[in-house]
Amino acid sequence: MLDPGWVDEHADSFDVFHLHFGFDAQTPSRLDDLLTALRGNGKPLVYTVHDLANPHHYDEGEHRAQLDVLVPGADRLITLTPGAAREIAARWGRTATVLPHPHVVEPDGLLRPRPPHDTFRVGLHAKSIRPNMAPLPVVRVLADAVAELPGAVLIVDCHPDVDDAESHWYAPGVLDELRDMSREGRLELSVHDYFDDDALWDYLIGLDVSVLPYRFGTHSGWLEACYDLGTAVIAPSCGFYAQQRPCFTYGHDRRGLDAASLRDALRRAYEERPGPRADPVERGAERVRIARAHELLYADLL
């Protein structure tokens, strides 16, 4: 769909082209060709700006160049938080409509009871350690901090590809250190393949707090899922996570980690539990409002 030829071929089958993700592999020149094709066919472009910094890229240059095409070229912009909208205005002089992210967990999951347990379960999922993650410095601080909280346990999850020298996600030494910490009793380590949705919801609802080990980023669907399930989130100061949903924050960005603020955020989450949880009725009403806002935006373009 990002190929100009696709636009020419299917122009009679759509009214508005709405882009969210999926353009990582497109050069700025190809994106400019896409915009040319859309304009040539009289099709407006709506772009929802989820990421101002791409969590999958160490170097921001390519993503910035892509945004330099898409943001000025879109007929309408949407983003998720006021902070992101202000950055868009500052960088490109464009106004973005701010609409919250709708619920991630399906409606029946919003009603799911949280399982009882006797411990305070702190989770950090390193996934495949994409470029915006710095899990080891965060885990080291958490392991010490958890040891000071009665009944608290640290649970760390990771995908096996970080230990595979043939994998794109190979991160030598990470699992070695995590396994050492597990043997020392400082954390519980689980190495497994990607969760499907049901397994992910089971994992998240079994935690009291989920810690996001990001050093750059913008918004988080993971945070939304935690809010749906009533799992507190400790989010970094980079990006605009704290504007998305209620969460605890700590200092973490490209400059490094503020260990004291992470320990403080963990203690606050421990003392103020349970974490905030989305009201299912309000989440449903919010989804209707978001859909209606999109409907009005599309109608205005047409």
N, C-alpha and C positions, 0 to 999 in steps of 0.2 A: 504493500500500500504506500510505501515511501518512494516508490519508483515513479518518476513522472509519467512513464508509459502506462502504469496502472491507472493513474488519475485520468489520462486521456481516454483510456478504454472503458472506464467505469463511471464517467462523469454523469451519465444519465441515471445512475443508481443511488446517488447520495446528494444531499443538500448542503451539509456542513462537514468539514473535515476537522475532527477534534483529536489532537495529539496529546498523549500523556507521556509514554515512554517508548523505547524501542529504537531510538535513532543513534545509539552509541557508535554503530559501524558506519554511519553516513558522514562523509566529509562535509565541511561547510559548503563547498561548491555544489555537492549533490543536494543538500537541503535548499540551497538557493534555486536549483533547478526545480525542485518540488514546488516551491512557492510560485515560481513562474508558471508552472503547469496549472496550479490551482487558480491563479489570477486569469490565465488564459481561458479557463473553463468557467469563470465566474463563480468559483466556489470559495467561500470564506474559510479562513483557518482560525480555529480556537486552540490555544495552547495552555494547558494547565502546567504551571511551573512547579513541579514537585521538588526538583533538585537544583539549587544554585551552585552546589559543589557536587560533583559526581562521586558517590562513595566507592565506585569501582576503579577509579583512576588515581594514581599517585600524583600525576601532573595535571593541573587544572587547565592547561592551555587549550587542549582540544575541546573540552566541554565549554569553555568560555567562548571559543570561536563558534561553536554550534549555537550557543545562546545568542551570540551577536547577530546571527541570521534569523533565528526563530522569534526572539522577543520583539525586535523592531518590525518584523514582517507579519506577525499575527494580526488578525483583525480584532480579536479580543483575547485578553489574558485572564487567567484564573490562578490563584495560589491559595495556600491553606492557612496562612497566618499573617497578621499585620506586619510583623517584622520582615517577612519575605517580600511583602508588597512594598514596604519602604525601601528595601534594597533594590528592587526592580525599578522603582521610581528614580532612585539616586543614580543607578548605573545606566539606564536607558531612557529615562524621562517618560516612561509608560505607566499607566494606571492599571493595576490588576484588581479584579474583583476578588474579595476574600471570601471563600466558602470553606467550611470545615470539612475534614475527611469523614465520610459516613462510617457506620459500624463495619468492622471487619468480620467478626464472628456472626454466624447466622442467627436469626431471631430466637430460635429455641435454645441456642447456646447462651444467650444473654440471661436466660432464666435458670441456667444450670447452677445447682448449689455448689459452693466451694467445699472441697473435702476437708474434714477435720484432721489435724495432726498436732502433735505435742511440741514440735520444734519450730523454730523460726527459719524458714528455708530461703536462703539467698542464692539466686541463680545468675550465672553469667554464661551465655551461649556464644562461643567464639565462632560458630558456624565454620566457614572455610577461610576465615581470616582475610576478608576482603581488604583492600588498601586503606580504608578509613578506620580500621580497627587496630587497637593497641592493647590486646587482652592481657599480656603478661604483666606489665606494670600495674594494671588495675587489679589483677588477681592477687598479686603479692600484697598490696595494701589491704584488700578485702580479707585475705587469710588471717592477717594479724588482727584486723578489727573484729572479725567474727569470733575469734578466740576470746575476746573480752566481753562478749554478750552471752549471758547464760541461755542455753538451749538453742543457740544459733548454729546453723551448719551452712557451709558453702558448697554449692553444687556447680560444677563446671562441665559444660558439654562442648563437643568439638566434632567436626567431620573428619573421617580418616584420610581424606585427600591431602590434608596438610602434612602428612607423614609419607606421602608418596612422591618420590623423586621425579616421577614421570608426569606428575600433575601440574597444571597451571597454578594451583593453589599451594604448592609445596612451600612449607615454612619450616626449614630445618631447625631442630632443637626445641620447638615449642612444646610438642607432646612429651619430649624427654623431661623437661622441667615440670610439666603438669603431673606426669606420672611420679616423679620424685616427691612432689608435694602431696600427692595422694597416698603414697606409701608412708609418708611421715604423719598421716592423719590430719593434714591441714585442710583437705578438701575431698569431696567425692567427685571422681572423674568418670564421665560417660562418653565414649567415642562411638559414634554411630552414623549411619547414612542420613540423608535429609529426611526430616519428618514430613509426612503428609499432613493435611490440615487437621484431621482428627487427632493425630498424635501430637501435633503442636499445641492444640488447645488443651489436651491432657497434661502436657508438660507445663504450660504456663499457669494453668489454674492450680497446679500443685505447688507453685512457688508463692511465698509471701511477698517477695520483691525480686524484680528483674533489673540487672544492672547493664546499661548500654555502654560498651567500652569504646565509643567512637571518639576520634580526634578531629574529625571534620564531618560535615553533613548538613542537612537542612531540615527534613521532616522524617517521620518514622511511622510506618504501618505497624511495626511490632508494638510500639507504644499504644496505638489504638486498640490492638488486640488485648493487651494487658488491661486497659481501661474497661473493655467490654467484659472481662472475666474477673475483675476485682483484684488484680495483682498490681501492687505498687511498682512504680518505675523510678529508678535513679538514673537520670539522664545527664549528659555532659552539657557544659556551658556553650559549646559551639552550636551553630544552627539555631533553630527556633522551636526545639522540642517542648520547652516549658510553656510556649504559647498554644500548643496543640491541645493538651489535656493536663490536668493536675498531676504534678510529679515532683520528686525531690531532685535537686540539681547539685552538680559538683564541677569543679574547674577541670576542664580537659579540652585541649585544642591542639593545633599543630605545634604550639610552643611547648607543650608538655602537660603533665598531670599535677594537679594540686592535691596531694595526698591527704592533707588535713581536711579539706572540704569533702572529700570522699568519705572519710571516717565519720565526719559530722552528719552527712546525708544518711549514711547507714544507721547511725544511732537514732536519728530522727524517725526514720522509717520503722525502726524497731519499737520505739516508744509510742508512735502514733498509729500503730496498726489497729484495725485492718486498713488496707489501702482503699482509695476511692474506687467506686464501681459505677459504671454507667447505669442509669435508670432505663430499663427496656422501653418504657412508654416514650420517654423523651428521645431515646435513640431512634425509635420509629418515626416520631414526629420530625426529628432533625433530618432524617433521610428524605421525607416528603418535601421539606423546605428546600433541601439541596436540589432535588429533582426539579422542583418548580422554578428555582433560580436558573437552572440550566435551560429549561424550556423557554423562559422569558428572554434569556440571552440569545438563544438560537433564533427565536421569533423576531427579535430586534434586528439581527443580521439579515434576515430574509425579507 
